[in-house]
Amino acid sequence: MTEPEIETLIERAAERGAKKALANVGLHDEDAGRDVQELRGLLEAWRATRRTILQTITRVVTTAILTALAAGAYLHFTSKNQ
């Protein structure tokens, strides 16, 4: 076998393997590109949601700590004045 024949054989095998792998995950039809774009959109939405949740939790914890500090300071100063 010549080198170009080997390369052609490898290329065909790789293409068949890729087609089989795509078929195994359900991406074998003409809607596959749209499906992948939709999955990417869902993944980005999930990441944005997760980021927002973490920001919200951080804000709530920070607000709770600051409120506790303010309440402690208030109680400390009001008890000294009485």
C-alpha positions, 0 to 999 in steps of 0.5 A, a space after each residue: 500500500 502506498 502512503 496516499 492509499 494509507 492516508 485515504 484509508 485512515 481518513 475514511 475510517 476516521 469519518 466513519 468513526 465520527 459519523 458513528 459517534 455522532 449517531 450514538 449521541 443522537 446528532 446524526 440528522 440535519 437538526 444536529 447543528 441546531 441541537 448543539 447550538 441549543 445545548 450551548 445556549 442552555 449551558 450558558 443560561 445555567 452558568 449565568 444562573 449559577 453565577 447569579 445564585 452565588 452573587 445573591 448568596 454572597 449579598 445575603 450573607 454580607 447583609 446579614 453580617 452587616 446587620 448583626 454588626 449594626 445591631 451589636 453596635 446599637 445595643 452596645 451604645 444604647 446600653 452605655 447611655 442608660 
